[in-house]
Amino acid sequence: MSDGRLPTRRRWAGWTIAVVSVIIVFAVSWVVVRGFGAISELQNLRHSVAQLRSAIDDRAYDRAERIAPRVADHAALAHDLTSDPIWRGFEFVPWLGQNLTAVREVAEVADDVADDAVSPIIALAPDVDLATLGFAGGRIDLTTLPTIAEPLAGAAAALADASTQARLIDAEVSLPPIADAVREAKALLRDATSNVGALHDASLLLPGMLGGSEPRTYLLAVQNNAEPRSHGGAIAALVLVRADDGAISIDRAMTGRDLPSLKDPAPTDDAVVALFGDAPGRVARDLTSIPEFSLAGEHLAQRWQDAFGGKVDGVVAVDIETMRRILAATGGVTFDGFSATDRSLVSILTAEVPATAADPRAQDAAFAHAATAVLTAALSSQEPAAVLAALSGAATDDRIRVWSARPEEQELLAASSLAGAPPTDGESASDIGVLFNDRTGAPLGAYADATISTAIGTCEGAPTTQVRVTWTSEVPEGIAAAAPAPADGAPGDIRTLIAVYGPDGSTVRGGATTAMLGARPVVQQDVTVSPGESTTVTATFTGGGAGERVARVHHTPLLASPDVVRADVDCG
């Protein structure tokens, strides 16, 4: 006869299930609450950093000193909320775990940066105008720059290390709020790294490069992105600039076509010849096709010196987008009967000028006049902080390249993105790149769009990195009818060399290697697309650094920045 009680084993099982359920509910609630708190702290961190930067720009140093501790507090709290054993345990849960890992890693990086980078910068702010570097009236005050080099070195190094870690954080997580927070934090860190790194580089380089000890002469090469080349576009204009004790002045301007072509090409290297033939060694406008900008800059300086005499101490290359950003800071300019603002400059240079001047030389002449007008506006601007911010943003987006004829300066430049050298892969991630070089002979690149997809995985047991580049023509019917026809094409067609380079040490799968950039194999295809059509170039790399997370996709700066997306590996 039963007394109505469950057997002891069943009672213990019930209690165990109940206790485990309570623990699971508690743990889940713990992680959810702390997760929302961490995301909130990361958002607060972003707002506080914006306020801190605004205070520094406004020279409100008392306010900056009050805000700085909030930056550190938000970063530390986000780190604390995501570093306990329960949170770390949930990182092993399928699907959910990758989201939690991404938040924790971002919080860790932010906490390190707040400790090692923010305080040194705040300490400098009252003594040095970090927003303008003493830039006014076409001159930069060189006297204070050497004093900030050492304090900035530690902050720049901390940010560079943090940026390297952040690039490995997976922002393609499943939960939109987390993905947004991770992307925002990574973007904030990327901007801070670029800005502080640029300040540190400026403190080391500008005293010498701007004529602190003796006058310097530089060539400013303005690239037309509507005719893409590896570093931006064909060299449409050249402006000779002089610097003397920080004062910058314009000496003369001309077109890239004014440098005569060479009958016998100057020597480049095997990769350049394999990819582009002898054009970069003969034609000045094509020099920025050379993937290694130091070689392009050296060649351009020598070509100028051979043609016009004098000494060129360095070369700076910019593009249309850089000029547009400067106009956003300075206001409009006029040239050749055009009134250009940041909203109209691109259209004027890529559509209106070609429509009114069929002669390519006249088109490049308009470029030279526009470049002179924009540079004059920058040098005379009443908003120097805005001008420097525009230049900093362009440099971050790889739209500015710099080469110095002085070995000690070039060594410093080589460590920055300004040098325009192929990247170096890290231990747990790889970089890939896509270079676009126009062969149309007309500025139709203004009507082209690119999408770059990357995929990592395994093909036939081998670690694999795959890159797909989709190139689309949106040339309007009226423009197409009036455009010259490229070789083996019809009027309005866009002919482009698309080169994809893979991870360091990898090999090309199922295709021929066109060239080698150091230890990086390059696959290049010559494609022609008609208006309204697209074509896709696929390059698959195995071995070496293939199959590892892609840290960054480097690409030619186009007028419309390519969409960079993830995809799945196709081993077919």
C-alpha positions in Angstrom: 0.0 0.0 0.0 1.4 3.4 -1.0 1.6 6.4 1.3 1.4 8.8 -1.6 5.0 9.9 -1.4 7.4 9.6 -4.4 10.4 7.3 -4.2 13.5 9.0 -2.8 15.3 8.7 -6.2 12.5 10.5 -8.0 12.4 13.2 -5.4 16.1 13.8 -5.7 15.8 13.9 -9.5 13.0 16.4 -9.2 15.0 18.6 -6.8 18.1 18.3 -9.0 16.2 19.4 -12.1 14.6 22.3 -10.2 17.9 23.5 -8.8 19.6 23.2 -12.2 16.7 25.1 -13.8 17.0 27.8 -11.2 20.8 28.0 -11.8 20.3 28.2 -15.6 17.7 30.9 -15.3 19.9 32.8 -12.9 22.9 32.5 -15.1 21.0 33.5 -18.2 19.5 36.4 -16.5 22.9 37.4 -15.1 24.5 37.3 -18.6 21.5 39.2 -20.2 21.5 41.9 -17.6 25.3 42.3 -17.7 25.2 42.2 -21.5 22.8 45.0 -21.8 24.8 46.9 -19.2 28.1 46.4 -21.2 26.5 47.5 -24.5 25.1 50.6 -22.7 28.6 51.4 -21.3 30.2 51.0 -24.7 27.6 53.4 -26.1 28.3 55.8 -23.2 32.0 55.5 -24.0 31.4 56.5 -27.6 29.4 59.6 -26.4 32.1 60.6 -23.9 34.9 60.3 -26.4 32.9 62.5 -28.8 32.5 65.0 -25.9 36.2 64.8 -25.1 37.2 65.4 -28.6 34.9 68.4 -28.8 36.3 69.9 -25.6 39.8 69.6 -27.0 38.8 71.1 -30.3 37.2 74.0 -28.4 40.3 74.3 -26.2 38.1 73.8 -23.1 40.7 71.9 -21.2 39.0 72.1 -17.8 36.0 70.4 -19.4 38.3 67.8 -21.1 39.8 67.0 -17.7 36.3 66.4 -16.2 35.3 64.2 -19.2 38.4 62.0 -19.3 37.6 60.1 -16.1 34.2 59.2 -17.5 35.8 57.7 -20.5 38.0 55.5 -18.3 35.0 54.6 -16.0 32.8 53.5 -18.9 35.5 51.4 -20.4 36.4 49.8 -17.1 32.8 49.0 -16.2 32.2 47.4 -19.6 35.3 45.3 -19.0 34.1 44.3 -15.5 30.6 43.4 -16.7 32.0 40.9 -19.3 34.9 39.3 -17.5 33.3 37.2 -14.8 33.4 33.3 -14.9 29.7 33.0 -15.8 30.1 35.3 -18.8 33.2 33.4 -19.9 31.4 30.1 -19.5 28.5 31.2 -21.8 31.1 32.0 -24.5 31.2 28.3 -25.2 27.5 28.1 -25.9 26.9 27.6 -29.7 25.6 30.7 -31.6 25.3 32.8 -28.4 29.0 32.4 -27.5 30.5 34.3 -30.4 28.3 37.4 -29.5 29.5 37.4 -25.9 33.1 36.9 -27.0 32.9 39.9 -29.3 31.5 42.2 -26.6 34.2 41.0 -24.0 37.0 41.5 -26.5 35.9 45.0 -27.4 35.5 45.9 -23.7 39.0 44.6 -22.9 40.5 46.7 -25.7 38.6 49.8 -24.7 39.7 49.5 -21.1 43.4 49.1 -22.1 43.2 52.2 -24.4 41.5 54.3 -21.7 44.4 53.6 -19.3 47.3 53.9 -21.7 46.2 56.5 -24.3 43.7 58.9 -23.0 45.6 60.3 -20.0 48.8 61.2 -22.0 46.8 63.0 -24.6 44.8 65.0 -22.0 48.1 66.0 -20.3 49.3 67.5 -23.6 46.2 69.4 -24.6 46.7 72.6 -22.5 50.2 73.1 -24.0 49.7 72.2 -27.6 46.7 72.9 -29.9 46.2 69.3 -31.0 43.4 70.3 -33.3 45.4 72.7 -35.5 49.1 72.1 -34.6 49.5 75.8 -34.8 48.4 75.9 -38.5 47.3 79.4 -39.5 47.9 81.6 -42.5 49.5 78.9 -44.6 52.0 78.1 -41.9 52.5 75.5 -39.2 54.3 76.5 -36.0 57.2 74.0 -35.9 58.5 75.0 -32.4 56.1 72.9 -30.3 56.0 69.7 -32.4 59.2 68.2 -31.1 58.0 68.6 -27.5 55.0 66.3 -28.0 56.7 63.5 -29.8 57.7 61.5 -26.7 54.4 61.8 -24.8 52.5 60.8 -27.9 54.7 57.8 -28.6 53.2 55.8 -25.8 49.6 56.7 -26.7 50.2 55.9 -30.3 51.8 52.5 -29.5 49.0 51.6 -27.2 46.4 52.5 -29.8 48.2 50.6 -32.5 48.3 47.5 -30.4 44.7 47.8 -29.5 43.7 48.4 -33.1 45.5 45.2 -34.1 43.6 43.3 -31.5 40.3 44.9 -32.5 40.7 44.0 -36.2 40.5 40.3 -35.1 37.2 40.8 -33.3 34.4 39.3 -35.2 31.8 42.0 -35.9 29.6 39.7 -38.0 27.8 38.3 -35.0 24.2 37.2 -34.9 22.5 39.7 -32.6 22.0 43.2 -34.2 22.5 45.2 -31.0 25.8 43.5 -30.3 26.9 43.7 -33.9 26.2 47.5 -33.9 28.0 48.1 -30.6 31.1 46.1 -31.8 31.2 47.9 -35.1 30.8 51.3 -33.5 33.6 50.5 -30.9 35.9 49.3 -33.7 35.3 52.3 -35.8 35.9 54.6 -32.8 39.2 52.8 -32.1 40.2 52.9 -35.7 39.7 56.7 -35.9 41.5 57.3 -32.6 44.4 55.2 -33.8 44.7 57.0 -37.1 44.4 60.5 -35.5 46.9 59.9 -32.7 49.2 58.0 -35.0 49.1 60.9 -37.4 49.8 63.4 -34.6 52.8 61.4 -33.5 54.1 61.0 -37.1 53.6 64.8 -37.6 55.6 65.6 -34.5 58.5 63.6 -35.8 58.3 64.4 -39.5 56.9 67.9 -40.0 59.8 69.9 -38.4 62.1 68.6 -41.0 59.7 68.1 -43.9 58.3 71.6 -43.7 61.6 73.3 -43.9 62.5 73.7 -40.3 66.3 73.4 -41.0 66.3 74.2 -44.8 63.6 74.9 -47.4 62.0 71.9 -49.1 60.2 71.3 -52.4 57.5 68.8 -53.0 55.4 67.5 -55.8 51.6 67.2 -55.1 50.2 64.6 -57.5 46.4 64.9 -57.9 44.8 61.7 -59.1 41.6 61.3 -61.1 39.6 58.4 -59.6 37.4 58.4 -62.7 40.5 56.8 -64.4 41.5 54.4 -61.6 45.0 53.4 -60.9 46.3 51.3 -58.0 46.6 54.3 -55.5 43.6 56.2 -56.7 43.7 57.4 -60.3 45.7 58.6 -63.2 47.9 61.6 -62.3 45.9 64.5 -63.8 47.7 67.4 -62.2 51.0 68.2 -60.6 51.5 71.1 -58.2 55.0 72.1 -57.0 54.9 73.2 -53.4 57.6 74.9 -51.3 58.0 74.7 -47.5 60.2 77.0 -45.5 60.2 77.1 -41.7 56.6 75.8 -41.7 55.3 78.3 -44.3 53.8 76.5 -47.3 53.4 78.2 -50.8 52.5 77.1 -54.3 55.2 77.5 -56.9 53.6 76.2 -60.1 51.1 73.8 -61.5 50.7 71.7 -64.6 49.1 68.6 -65.9 50.4 65.1 -65.7 50.6 65.1 -69.5 53.1 67.9 -69.4 55.8 65.5 -68.2 56.9 64.0 -71.5 56.7 60.3 -72.0 59.9 58.3 -72.2 60.9 56.5 -75.4 62.8 53.9 -73.4 60.9 53.0 -70.2 62.6 53.6 -66.8 63.2 50.3 -65.0 60.5 49.4 -62.5 60.3 45.8 -61.3 59.1 42.4 -62.5 55.7 42.6 -60.8 54.9 46.0 -62.4 55.9 44.8 -65.8 53.9 41.6 -65.4 50.8 43.5 -64.3 50.9 46.7 -66.4 53.6 46.4 -69.0 56.0 49.3 -69.5 53.4 52.1 -69.3 54.3 53.1 -65.7 57.9 53.3 -66.7 57.1 55.5 -69.7 54.0 57.6 -68.9 53.9 59.8 -65.9 50.1 59.6 -65.6 50.4 55.9 -65.0 53.0 56.0 -62.3 50.4 55.5 -59.5 49.7 52.1 -61.0 52.8 50.8 -59.3 51.6 49.0 -56.2 54.6 50.1 -54.1 54.1 53.9 -53.8 57.7 54.6 -52.7 58.8 53.4 -56.2 56.1 55.5 -57.8 57.1 58.6 -55.8 60.8 58.2 -56.5 60.2 57.8 -60.3 57.9 60.8 -60.4 60.4 63.0 -58.6 63.2 61.9 -61.0 61.0 62.5 -64.0 60.3 66.1 -62.8 63.9 66.8 -62.1 65.0 65.5 -65.5 62.3 67.6 -67.3 62.5 70.9 -65.3 65.5 70.8 -63.1 65.7 71.6 -59.4 65.4 69.2 -56.5 62.3 67.4 -55.4 62.4 66.4 -51.7 59.2 64.3 -51.7 55.9 63.4 -53.4 52.4 63.6 -51.9 49.5 62.0 -53.8 45.9 62.9 -53.2 42.6 62.3 -55.1 39.3 63.9 -55.9 37.7 62.8 -52.7 40.5 64.4 -50.7 39.9 67.7 -52.5 36.1 67.3 -51.9 36.7 66.9 -48.1 38.9 70.0 -48.0 36.2 72.0 -49.7 33.7 70.8 -47.1 36.0 72.5 -44.5 36.9 75.6 -46.5 33.8 76.4 -48.6 33.6 76.8 -52.4 36.2 77.8 -55.0 36.1 78.9 -58.6 38.2 77.8 -61.6 37.8 77.8 -65.4 34.3 79.3 -65.1 33.1 76.7 -62.6 31.9 77.4 -59.0 32.7 74.2 -57.0 31.6 73.2 -53.5 32.1 69.9 -51.8 28.7 68.8 -53.2 29.5 69.7 -56.8 33.3 69.2 -57.2 33.1 65.5 -58.2 30.4 66.1 -60.8 32.3 69.0 -62.2 35.6 67.2 -62.6 34.2 63.8 -63.8 31.2 64.9 -65.8 30.9 68.6 -66.7 34.6 69.1 -67.6 34.7 66.1 -69.9 31.4 67.2 -71.5 32.7 70.7 -72.2 36.3 69.8 -73.1 36.7 66.8 -75.3 40.5 67.2 -75.4 42.0 65.1 -72.6 44.8 67.8 -72.1 42.1 70.4 -71.5 40.4 68.1 -69.0 43.7 67.7 -67.1 44.3 71.4 -67.3 41.0 72.0 -65.5 42.2 69.5 -62.9 45.4 71.5 -62.3 43.4 74.7 -61.9 41.0 73.0 -59.5 43.8 71.6 -57.5 45.5 75.0 -57.2 42.2 76.6 -56.1 41.5 73.9 -53.5 45.1 74.0 -52.1 45.0 77.8 -51.9 41.7 77.6 -50.0 43.2 75.2 -47.6 46.2 77.3 -46.9 44.2 80.4 -46.3 41.3 78.8 -44.4 40.0 80.4 -41.3 39.1 76.9 -40.0 42.5 75.1 -39.9 41.2 72.4 -37.5 38.5 71.4 -40.0 41.1 71.3 -42.8 43.4 69.1 -40.8 40.5 66.8 -39.8 39.6 66.5 -43.5 43.2 65.5 -44.3 43.3 63.1 -41.4 40.1 61.4 -42.6 41.4 61.1 -46.1 44.7 59.5 -44.9 42.7 57.0 -42.8 40.9 56.0 -46.0 44.2 55.5 -47.8 43.6 58.5 -50.1 46.9 60.2 -49.2 50.3 58.8 -50.1 53.6 60.3 -49.1 57.2 59.5 -50.2 60.3 61.3 -49.0 63.7 61.5 -50.7 65.3 61.6 -47.2 66.0 58.0 -46.1 65.5 58.7 -42.4 62.1 60.3 -43.1 61.1 57.5 -45.5 61.9 54.9 -42.8 59.4 56.6 -40.5 56.8 56.9 -43.3 57.2 53.2 -44.2 55.8 52.2 -40.8 52.5 54.1 -41.6 49.7 53.6 -44.2 50.8 56.8 -45.9 53.7 54.9 -47.5 51.3 52.9 -49.6 53.2 49.6 -49.3 51.6 46.2 -49.5 50.5 45.1 -46.0 52.2 42.7 -43.6 50.1 39.8 -42.2 49.8 39.2 -38.5 50.0 35.8 -36.7 46.3 35.0 -36.7 44.9 37.1 -39.5 45.7 37.9 -43.1 45.2 40.9 -45.4 44.2 40.8 -49.0 43.9 43.5 -51.6 42.2 44.5 -54.8 43.8 47.0 -57.3 41.8 48.6 -60.1 43.6 50.0 -63.1 41.6 51.6 -66.0 42.3 50.8 -69.6 39.4 52.6 -71.1 41.1 55.8 -72.0 38.1 57.9 -70.8 37.0 59.0 -67.3 34.2 56.5 -67.0 35.2 55.1 -63.7 33.0 57.7 -62.2 30.1 55.5 -63.2 31.5 52.2 -61.9 30.8 50.4 -58.7 32.5 47.5 -57.0 31.6 44.9 -54.4 34.3 42.9 -52.8 33.4 39.7 -50.9 35.8 37.6 -48.9 35.4 34.0 -47.7 37.5 31.7 -45.6 37.2 27.9 -45.3 38.6 24.7 -46.6 38.7 23.3 -50.1 39.9 19.7 -50.6 41.4 19.7 -47.1 43.4 22.9 -47.7 42.8 26.1 -45.8 41.3 28.6 -48.3 40.8 32.3 -48.7 38.5 33.4 -51.6 38.0 36.9 -53.0 35.3 37.8 -55.4 35.2 41.2 -57.1 32.0 42.3 -58.9 32.6 45.3 -61.2 29.4 47.1 -62.4 29.0 49.8 -65.1 26.3 52.4 -64.7 27.4 54.6 -67.5 24.4 56.7 -68.6 23.2 56.3 -72.2 24.1 59.8 -73.3 27.6 59.6 -71.8 28.1 56.2 -73.4 27.3 57.4 -76.9 29.8 60.1 -76.7 32.6 58.1 -75.1 35.5 56.6 -77.0 35.6 52.9 -77.4 38.3 51.0 -75.6 40.3 48.3 -77.4 38.1 45.4 -78.2 35.0 47.2 -76.9 32.2 49.5 -77.9 31.6 53.2 -77.0 30.7 53.4 -73.3 32.3 50.2 -72.3 34.6 50.2 -69.3 37.8 48.2 -69.6 39.6 47.6 -66.3 42.5 45.5 -65.1 41.4 44.0 -61.8 44.2 42.5 -59.7 43.6 40.5 -56.5 46.5 39.7 -54.2 46.3 37.0 -51.5 47.6 36.3 -48.1 51.3 36.4 -47.5 52.9 33.0 -48.5 49.7 31.6 -50.1 49.4 30.1 -53.6 46.7 30.5 -56.3 44.2 27.6 -56.5 43.1 26.5 -60.0 44.6 29.4 -61.9 47.7 31.1 -63.0 49.6 33.6 -60.9 50.1 36.9 -62.8 52.8 38.3 -60.5 54.2 38.3 -57.0 54.1 41.2 -54.6 56.8 40.1 -52.3 55.4 36.7 -51.0 51.9 37.6 -52.1 50.5 36.0 -55.3 48.5 38.2 -57.6 45.7 37.2 -59.9 44.8 39.8 -62.5 42.1 39.8 -65.2 41.4 42.3 -68.0 37.6 42.8 -68.0 35.3 44.9 -70.1 31.7 45.7 -69.0 29.0 47.4 -71.0 26.6 50.0 -69.5 24.2 48.2 -67.1 26.2 45.1 -66.9 28.5 43.4 -64.3 31.3 41.0 -64.3 32.9 39.1 -61.4 36.6 38.2 -60.9 37.2 35.3 -58.5 40.6 34.5 -56.9 41.1 31.5 -54.6 44.2 31.2 -52.4 45.4 28.2 -50.4 48.3 27.4 -48.1 50.4 30.0 -46.3 48.1 32.4 -44.5 45.0 31.3 -46.4 42.0 30.2 -44.4 42.7 32.6 -41.6 40.5 35.5 -40.7 40.8 38.5 -43.0 41.9 41.4 -41.0 41.5 44.0 -43.7 40.7 44.4 -47.3 43.0 46.9 -49.0 41.7 48.4 -52.3 42.2 51.2 -54.7 40.4 54.3 -53.4 37.5 54.7 -55.8 35.0 57.6 -56.1 32.4 55.3 -54.6 33.9 53.1 -51.9 33.3 49.4 -52.6 31.0 47.4 -50.5 33.0 44.8 -48.6 31.0 41.8 -47.5 31.5 38.2 -46.3 30.5 35.1 -48.3 30.9 31.4 -48.2 33.7 29.6 -50.0 32.8 28.0 -53.3 35.2 25.1 -54.0 33.7 24.3 -57.4 
